[in-house]
Amino acid sequence: MSGETGPEKDRRPNRLIHEKSPYLLQHADNPVEWYPWGDEAFEEAKQTDRPVFLSIGYSTCHWCHVMERESFSDTEVASIMNDHFVSIKVDREERPDIDALYMITAQMMTGRGGWPLTILMTPEKKPFYAATYIPKYTRVSMVGMMDLLKKTEEIWRTRREELEKSADHITALLKSHVNRNEGGDTPGIELQDECFDQLSRMYDQENGGFGNAPKFPTPHLLSFLLHYWKRTGRKEALDMVDLTLRRMRMGGMYDHVGFGFHRYSTDREWRVPHFEKMLYDQALMAYVFIEAYEATGESFYGKTAEEILSYVLRDMTSPEGGFYTAEDADTEGDEGRYYLWQMDELRSLLGGRDAGFEDAAGSGFDLLTGIFELREPGNTGNEEEFGRGANILIMRQSIGEYAARQQNLDADRARDIWERCRVKLLGFRRNRTGPARDGKILTDWNSLMVAALARAGRTLDPLYLDAARRGASFILRQLRNADGSLLHTMHGKGTVFLEDYGFFIIALLELYRSTFDPLYLEEAVAAADRMIGLFEDKASGGFFSTPDNGEKHIVRLKEGTDGSLPSGNGAAAQGLIRLARLTGKSSYEEAAVRTLRAFSSAASASPTGHVAILDALGHLAGPSFEIVITGDPKKDDVLGLIRELNGRFLPNSVVVLKPANGNSAARLEAAAPFLSQYASGSGATAYVCSGSTCRPPTGDPSVMLRYLGE
């Protein structure tokens, strides 16, 4: 029974009411006297001699909502927290540095992590207890908040030295975790083979993906496999990507009505998702589908990428061009309610001929039940959570396969009918109470989206370039300080992280490759110089997660391990290698090599945990290509060379376009001085180099492609 006593309207907001984060504002009316992370909270803990209760989550986190309802909105729990702890709330998306540090702590202490993340620590920020979701009352295998708080308070009061000794020990372990990246030799390319072998053993040959439930999309693993296939020709790598992408796209992980991918699947078969939608998943999934389209030419991949991007541009884009962070899994307190369907509901909407069928082939409902696995009692397998009769749209066969089994129905007509049905379902669904949206705009996640849109602009449709340009412009205008240094968020109080720089450099390079606007190369150079100056570990190589002038934590992390996103060090190394090849400045490649050496031992011990590092290694080791095109970019001969390159799968390549003359040529030579040796004649010329060898210049697209094929 809840300890809530007073009416909601009589409750005064806590200190979080002055924050900008949607997640922190969700907790501003809690009876818990929350502090935001900062000096004030830790000074209060020291002055009052109380331990710190740190809670980390994010606005679209289902179990964060559950814990908020059960405990943080409860006056009985709040009374103990307020009397005996200093309580701090952190938005993990706003402060990934704090989240990463204490997530490593939780994994060291408990062997697992997740959100909400709960950490108990000393006023000196040294942790002594870690957990994820905690119910109000103790269950069979899970301590409850009431018991945890009371027991901790007692030990803090009577046996303080035990907690402090434990906190010192955990802090020492954290420091040793960082110091494990002490450097070594540059890893060999055979590490990619070891990574592929490990992924092959983890691979689910029936359903695609890796491991058991819960199953995450991990698009960076799929990108690695595509690059590995391109380098080695091992078709098994391409087959693994193909099955995984197809099964994810057909399963309940995909929103077949409104498009986009949900966060992860709760089962091995990609059937029942956790329904939140994250911007970074859309960006990385769109990117890998574009890569698969380039690699195979199969329209299925390109169409899926376009669908993902249409969702983002429709529902996740601000009027100014930035991209929102996420959409919630919960609606009106229930997970997935917005996305679920009852059979009677579908029958009523699509059962008549007005749904799109104009002949004897049947109704839209007939098509729906032919394509999707739908059941009267529901197909979620969890009536308790989702309700009786609830259905997720899960494809059991493609539209083409369905049409081939029907009389008087060809695939094109079936696709047209399904599109009419989909639009009708989307319109109906949008009249429901929709999921809450986290309107934060983050530099790192926005950069991933800009990169995907830029690549789509040269591979799928040039119209995507407008959105990519607007996204980059938003970062350049709204997410920078007056001195040009980046911010993590618009309201982030000056914080910035390695991932902001690493992903932004890649986004700028993708935009340069798709537009050949020298602005993006200039900005990439400026960002790389700042990143090296602010983040590089001058002693051991690689990059710290936080800048030299940032907040001082008990440990300054330097991470090369991938998580839901590729690691910041992997992204930094990839961007620096590409930038070195584009500009001819070896200092960028030298910084990338120092990064690879810093994580050589860690990558050798866990190749599948360091695929972003290994992708950078692949570009460094080659084969790779540097292509310079000279000539008038408005003339057909130059455009013909560019068209031949666009849409081809050349993962370890860079392309520079040097105009015949003018301001753009001068700006390019300033950013890339080596270009001064390339004369721009009257006609288009392509210069193709690989390794230390350059082929004879040519204006013939077929000859250029032959060089690339060699």
GIDA-V523959 format. One record per run of one state. SS is the DSSP state (H for helix, E for strand, L for the rest). FROM is the first residue (numbers start at 1). TO is the last residue. If there is no record, write none. Layout:
# GIDA-V523959
SS&FROM&TO ; SS&FROM&TO
This chain:
# GIDA-V523959
L&1&7 ; H&8&10 ; L&11&14 ; H&15&18 ; L&19&21 ; H&22&26 ; L&27&34 ; E&35&36 ; L&37&38 ; H&39&48 ; L&49&50 ; E&51&57 ; L&58&61 ; H&62&72 ; L&73&74 ; H&75&84 ; E&85&91 ; L&92&95 ; H&96&110 ; L&111&116 ; E&117&121 ; L&122&126 ; E&127&131 ; L&132&138 ; E&139&139 ; L&140&141 ; E&142&142 ; L&143&144 ; H&145&158 ; L&159&159 ; H&160&179 ; L&180&189 ; H&190&202 ; E&203&203 ; L&204&209 ; E&210&210 ; L&211&214 ; E&215&216 ; L&217&218 ; H&219&232 ; L&233&234 ; H&235&250 ; L&251&253 ; E&254&254 ; L&255&260 ; E&261&261 ; L&262&263 ; E&264&265 ; L&266&272 ; E&273&274 ; L&275&276 ; E&277&278 ; H&279&296 ; L&297&298 ; H&299&315 ; L&316&316 ; E&317&317 ; L&318&322 ; E&323&323 ; L&324&325 ; E&326&327 ; L&328&329 ; E&330&331 ; L&332&333 ; E&334&335 ; L&336&336 ; H&337&339 ; L&340&340 ; E&341&341 ; L&342&342 ; H&343&350 ; L&351&352 ; H&353&355 ; L&356&363 ; H&364&371 ; E&372&372 ; L&373&382 ; H&383&386 ; L&387&390 ; E&391&391 ; L&392&394 ; E&395&395 ; L&396&398 ; H&399&404 ; L&405&410 ; H&411&429 ; L&430&436 ; E&437&438 ; L&439&441 ; E&442&442 ; H&443&459 ; L&460&463 ; H&464&478 ; L&479&479 ; E&480&480 ; L&481&485 ; E&486&486 ; L&487&488 ; E&489&489 ; L&490&496 ; E&497&497 ; H&498&515 ; L&516&517 ; H&518&535 ; E&536&536 ; L&537&542 ; E&543&543 ; L&544&545 ; E&546&546 ; L&547&567 ; H&568&583 ; L&584&585 ; H&586&598 ; L&599&599 ; H&600&605 ; L&606&606 ; H&607&609 ; L&610&610 ; H&611&621 ; L&622&624 ; E&625&631 ; L&632&635 ; H&636&645 ; L&646&652 ; E&653&659 ; L&660&662 ; H&663&671 ; L&672&672 ; H&673&677 ; L&678&684 ; E&685&690 ; L&691&692 ; E&693&694 ; L&695&697 ; E&698&698 ; L&699&700 ; H&701&709 ; L&710&710
